[in-house]
Amino acid sequence: MHKKMKLAFIAALVLLAIAFCAYIVLPDDYVYKEKISNHVYDTISLIIVITVFIAYKVTAPESRDRKRWLFLLIGMIGWFLGDVTWTIMIYMGIDPLPSPADIFYIIGYVAVLVAVIIKYLNIKNRADRRDYTNSIFVTACILAVISYFVLHPIAASDYDLLNKVILIFYPVIDTIILLFAVIVISASDFDTKSMPWLGIGIGITLWVIADTMTAYFEWSEVESVFNSMTDVIFVAGLLAIGIGAVYRKIIADEHLVTNPPARQPKPEVAAA
């Protein structure tokens, strides 16, 4: 494994451990727990935004990959702004559903969906029946669980229409994103260029799990350690996406080493 990737994995594990301590280890009756945990989350989210931005910047402007990283960056920024908005609401002592943070989250999810679809369109000629079968099977299994435990109970609840739409939106768009992400991962040769999207695919899968759990807990109003565990899973998903972005940066660096840009000839000085 590349030295920089080892450091990235170590850093990700450290950040995940910090998030675990903030959400799980800190006692629930600790007065500053919610604020500390949200600041930890916001900080990690900002780190991922910066990491994805670097991956976007090192991607050649003429490359088709550039647009995918741009939309992924927009998605990460949307999620980060949603996280910060939520933290501000905590300081204000309000907890609305839906909230202003949902505006940024929705923008983030739509941008991530566009990024994954663009990636799918790039590799669809390599996808065969097995890849589509894998995607349909995984998505159908997850959709069945979501429908039974989340979508149907929420749809049948007494929530107003807007609350129902918001609660249902996240698991549904996650599932759509996963539908394309599984095709991308299944059709990939796991060569150097496709490895960054493996991390992104894992991150998206973790977000599907966490969003499904969040929607269920919001509907059922169950309070347990699993509520806090969803935030840890969200952090793990972000870190997996960050790992993919770091790998993209390493690929760009190695490409520059093996293919250095040609030197421009010095302009000739006209004779006096």
C-alpha positions in Angstrom: 0.0 0.0 0.0 1.2 3.5 -0.8 2.6 5.4 2.1 0.2 8.3 1.7 -2.7 5.8 1.7 -1.5 4.3 4.9 -1.4 7.7 6.5 -4.9 8.5 5.1 -6.3 5.2 6.7 -4.6 6.0 10.0 -6.0 9.6 10.0 -9.5 8.2 9.1 -9.4 5.7 11.9 -8.3 8.4 14.4 -11.2 10.7 13.3 -13.6 7.8 13.5 -12.4 7.0 17.0 -12.9 10.7 18.0 -16.4 10.7 16.6 -17.2 7.4 18.4 -16.0 8.9 21.7 -18.1 12.1 21.1 -21.3 10.3 20.2 -21.1 7.0 22.2 -18.5 7.3 25.0 -19.5 10.7 26.4 -22.4 10.2 28.8 -25.8 11.4 27.6 -26.3 13.6 30.7 -23.1 15.6 30.0 -24.4 19.1 29.3 -22.0 19.8 26.4 -22.3 16.5 24.7 -24.6 17.6 21.8 -22.5 20.6 21.0 -19.2 18.8 21.2 -20.4 15.9 19.0 -21.8 18.3 16.4 -18.5 20.3 16.3 -16.7 17.0 15.8 -19.0 16.2 12.9 -18.7 19.6 11.4 -14.9 19.5 11.6 -14.7 16.1 9.9 -17.2 17.2 7.2 -15.0 20.2 6.5 -11.9 18.0 6.2 -13.7 15.9 3.6 -14.8 19.0 1.7 -11.2 20.1 1.5 -10.0 16.6 0.5 -12.6 16.3 -2.3 -11.7 19.9 -3.4 -8.0 18.9 -3.8 -9.1 15.8 -5.8 -11.1 18.0 -8.0 -8.3 20.5 -8.5 -5.7 17.9 -9.5 -8.0 16.4 -12.1 -7.2 17.7 -15.6 -9.7 20.3 -16.8 -10.1 18.5 -20.1 -10.8 15.1 -18.3 -14.3 13.7 -18.2 -13.5 12.9 -14.6 -13.4 16.6 -13.7 -17.1 17.0 -13.9 -17.8 14.0 -11.7 -15.5 15.4 -9.0 -17.1 18.9 -9.4 -20.6 17.5 -8.6 -19.2 15.4 -5.8 -17.6 18.5 -4.4 -20.9 20.4 -4.6 -22.5 17.5 -2.7 -19.9 17.5 0.1 -20.3 21.3 0.4 -24.1 20.9 0.6 -23.8 18.3 3.4 -21.3 20.5 5.2 -23.5 23.6 5.1 -26.4 21.4 6.3 -24.3 20.2 9.2 -23.2 23.8 10.2 -26.8 25.0 9.9 -27.9 22.2 12.2 -25.2 23.1 14.7 -26.4 26.7 14.7 -29.9 25.6 15.4 -28.7 23.6 18.4 -27.2 26.8 19.8 -30.5 28.6 19.1 -32.3 25.9 21.0 -34.6 24.9 18.1 -35.2 21.5 16.5 -37.6 21.9 13.6 -38.6 19.1 11.2 -38.2 20.0 8.4 -35.4 22.5 9.0 -33.3 24.9 7.0 -30.5 22.4 7.0 -32.6 20.1 4.9 -32.3 22.6 2.0 -28.5 22.1 1.9 -28.8 18.4 2.5 -31.1 18.0 -0.4 -28.9 20.0 -2.7 -26.0 17.8 -1.6 -27.8 14.6 -2.3 -28.9 15.7 -5.7 -25.3 16.7 -6.6 -23.9 13.4 -5.4 -26.6 11.6 -7.5 -25.5 13.6 -10.6 -21.9 12.7 -9.9 -22.6 9.0 -9.7 -24.9 9.0 -12.8 -22.1 10.8 -14.8 -19.7 8.1 -13.6 -22.2 5.4 -14.7 -22.6 6.9 -18.1 -18.8 6.7 -18.5 -18.6 3.0 -17.7 -21.9 1.7 -18.9 -20.4 0.2 -22.1 -18.3 -2.0 -19.8 -21.3 -3.1 -17.7 -22.8 -6.5 -18.5 -25.9 -8.4 -17.3 -24.1 -9.5 -14.1 -23.4 -5.9 -13.1 -27.0 -4.9 -13.5 -28.2 -8.1 -11.8 -25.9 -7.3 -8.8 -27.2 -3.7 -8.7 -30.9 -4.7 -8.9 -30.4 -7.5 -6.3 -28.7 -5.2 -3.7 -31.1 -2.3 -4.3 -34.2 -4.5 -4.2 -33.0 -6.0 -0.8 -32.4 -2.6 0.7 -35.6 -1.2 -0.8 -37.6 -4.1 0.7 -36.1 -3.3 4.2 -36.7 0.4 3.8 -40.2 0.0 2.6 -41.2 -2.3 5.5 -39.4 -0.5 8.3 -39.4 3.1 7.1 -41.4 4.1 4.0 -44.8 2.4 4.8 -44.8 3.4 8.6 -44.0 7.0 7.7 -46.5 7.2 4.9 -49.2 5.8 7.3 -48.2 8.1 10.2 -49.9 11.3 11.3 -47.1 13.6 10.1 -48.0 16.4 7.8 -47.2 16.0 4.1 -44.0 18.0 4.1 -42.6 16.1 7.1 -43.4 12.8 5.3 -41.8 13.9 2.1 -38.6 15.0 3.9 -38.3 11.8 5.9 -38.9 9.6 2.9 -36.7 11.6 0.6 -33.4 10.6 2.1 -33.7 6.8 2.0 -35.2 6.9 -1.4 -32.5 9.1 -3.0 -29.9 7.1 -1.2 -31.3 3.9 -2.8 -31.3 5.5 -6.3 -27.7 6.7 -5.8 -26.8 3.2 -4.6 -28.4 1.6 -7.7 -25.9 3.4 -10.0 -23.0 3.1 -7.5 -23.3 -0.7 -7.4 -23.2 -0.9 -11.2 -20.1 1.3 -11.2 -18.4 -0.8 -8.6 -19.4 -4.1 -10.1 -18.3 -3.1 -13.6 -15.0 -1.7 -12.4 -11.8 -3.6 -13.1 -10.4 -2.3 -9.7 -7.6 -0.8 -11.6 -5.8 2.4 -10.4 -8.3 4.7 -12.0 -11.4 3.1 -10.6 -10.2 2.6 -7.0 -11.2 6.1 -5.8 -14.8 5.3 -6.7 -14.7 2.1 -4.6 -14.2 4.3 -1.6 -17.0 6.6 -2.7 -19.3 3.6 -3.3 -18.6 2.3 0.2 -19.3 5.8 1.6 -22.6 6.0 -0.2 -23.6 2.5 1.1 -22.9 3.6 4.7 -25.0 6.7 4.2 -27.9 4.5 2.9 -27.7 2.5 6.1 -27.5 5.6 8.3 -30.3 7.5 6.5 -32.6 4.5 6.8 -31.8 4.2 10.5 -32.4 7.9 11.0 -35.7 7.9 9.2 -36.9 5.0 11.3 -35.8 6.5 14.6 -37.4 9.8 13.6 -40.7 8.1 12.9 -40.7 5.7 15.9 -39.3 8.3 18.3 -37.1 5.6 19.8 -34.2 6.8 21.9 -31.3 4.4 22.3 -27.6 4.1 21.7 -28.4 3.3 18.1 -29.6 6.9 17.5 -26.0 8.0 18.2 -24.6 5.1 16.3 -26.2 6.5 13.1 -24.0 9.6 13.4 -20.9 7.4 13.7 -22.0 5.6 10.5 -22.5 8.9 8.8 -18.9 9.9 9.8 -17.6 6.5 8.5 -19.3 7.2 5.2 -17.7 10.6 4.9 -14.3 9.2 5.7 -14.7 6.5 3.0 -15.4 9.2 0.5 -12.4 11.1 1.8 -10.2 8.0 1.3 -11.4 7.8 -2.3 -10.4 11.5 -2.8 -7.0 10.9 -1.3 -6.4 8.0 -3.7 -7.4 10.3 -6.6 -4.8 12.8 -5.4 -2.1 10.1 -5.3 -3.0 9.0 -8.8 -2.5 12.5 -10.0 0.8 12.9 -8.2 2.2 9.7 -9.7 1.0 10.7 -13.2 3.0 13.9 -12.9 6.1 12.0 -11.8 5.9 9.5 -14.8 4.6 12.1 -17.2 6.1 15.5 -16.3 4.7 18.5 -18.3 6.9 19.5 -21.3 9.0 22.5 -20.7 8.1 25.5 -22.8 10.9 26.7 -25.1 12.5 29.9 -24.0 11.6 32.8 -26.3 14.3 33.9 -28.6 15.8 37.2 -28.0 15.7 39.4 -31.0 19.1 40.7 -32.2 19.8 44.3 -31.4 
